[in-house]
Amino acid sequence: MVGPYPRAASGSRAVPHKLLLLVLSIAFAAAVSAHVFVVDAAPPEPPVIIKALTGDTIVQPDGSYTTITHGEMRATNETAAHSIAQHRVEYSESMETAEILEAFTRKADGKILEVDRTQIFPQAPPGSSQLPFSMTASRRSSSSRT
């Protein structure tokens, strides 16, 4: 060793410092550019976006209660719009009552289409006996509120 710095290795396995520095720089640049690509990529949009979902339960002194729910969903494509076109409210007809206070579709342009009340009816869930019932409201929607 001559001077304050160690000598570079010599022989057939020695890598010149400039070549090593170049290889490391290229590897670092590739890693950084790959990371930037991933960060810049937007995540895919889900088929249905739940914009609002709330529930309020009011309990009376006799123990009876009323639950009011509010939901708003937005479909991001036609397939999703078909999948949320019907909304089920499950309840036991022998023990509970269900009432749809409001049901409509808000289109992307802001136009509101009321749900036809004749399309809201009780029915047994698929694959079950008569209980519990579910109230089904048919909608043609990309956004709805019940």
N, C-alpha and C positions, 0 to 999 in steps of 0.2 A: 504494500500500500504506500503510495507516494502522495503526499498532501493530505488534506482533511477529508477527501472523498474516496470511497472504495473504488477499485478498478472494476470495469465491466468484465463480465465473464468472457472467456474466449473459448474457441473450439467449435465443433460442429453443432452443438446444441445452443450456442449463444444467439440471442435475438437482439439485434441492434435496437437501441432505445427509441429511435425515431419511428421504426416500424411498429414496435409495441404500442407506442403512443398513438399512432395512426389507427391501428386496429381497435384500441380501446375507445378512441374518439368516435369511430364509425359505429361501434356497438352501442355506445351511449346515445348517439344521435338517432339511431334506429329505435331504441327503446323509448326515447322521448317522443318521437313522432308517432309511434304506435299508441302511446298513452294519450297524446293529444287527440288522435283520431277517435279513441274510445270515449273520451270526455265530451267531444263535440257531437257525437252521435245522439240523437234524441231517442228516448225510450219509446217503444211502441205504445200507441194509444189503446186503452182497454175497450172492449166492445160496448160496455155499458158503464156510464159514470153516474154514481149516486150523488146528486147535487144536494139533497136534503133528506133526512130521515129522522123524524122526531116522534115521540110518544108522550102523551100526558094522561095520567091516571088520576081520577078524582074518586076518593073513597068516602062513602056516606057513613054516618054514625051506625046504621044497621048492618054495616059490612058489605053492602052492595057497592059496586064500583062502575065507573064509566071510563073507558080508555079511548082516547082520540089519537089517531096516528096521522101523520102527514109524510108523504114521500114524493120526491121528485127524482126522476131518472132521465138520463139522456143517452140515446143510442147513437153510436158513432158510425154505424153502417146499417144497411138494409136488413141483414140477417139478425142483428141484435134488435132492431126495431120489431121484427116479427116475434122474437123470443120474449119481449116484454109487453106484447100487445094485450095480454090477459094478465090480470092481477088477482091473486087469490087471498081471501081473508078467511082463515080457518077459525071455526067456532063450533061448539056443541049446541045444536038447535034445541035439545031438550033442556039445557041448562042456561043458555045465553041467547041474547038477541043481537043481531048485527044490522047496522044501518049505514048505508053509504051516503054521507052528507054531500059530497062533491066528487065528481070524477070528470076529468077532461084531458084533452091532449093539447099541448102547446107546441105548435110547429116551429121549425127553425126560423121562419120569418116573423114569429110572434103571434100568429093567428091562433085563436083558441077554438077547439072543436069539442063541444059537450058530448059526453058519452050517452048514447041512447039508453034510457032507463030500462027499456025492455030487454036489453042485453046484459042486465045485472040480475042474476038469479042464483038461488041455492042449488048446490049439487054435491053429491058424495064424492070425496076424493077418489082418483083412479085406484082400482085394486082394493077397495075397502067395502065394508058393509055400509049401512046408512049413517053411522056416526064416526067422527065428527063431520059436519057439513063444511063446505067452503063456499063463500060468496064469490062468484066470478064476474068480473067486469071486463068485457071485451073492449079493446081500444085499437086504434090504428095509429100508433104513436111513435114519435121519436123522443117525446118528453111528456110526462104525465104527473098528475097530482091527485091523490085520493084522500 
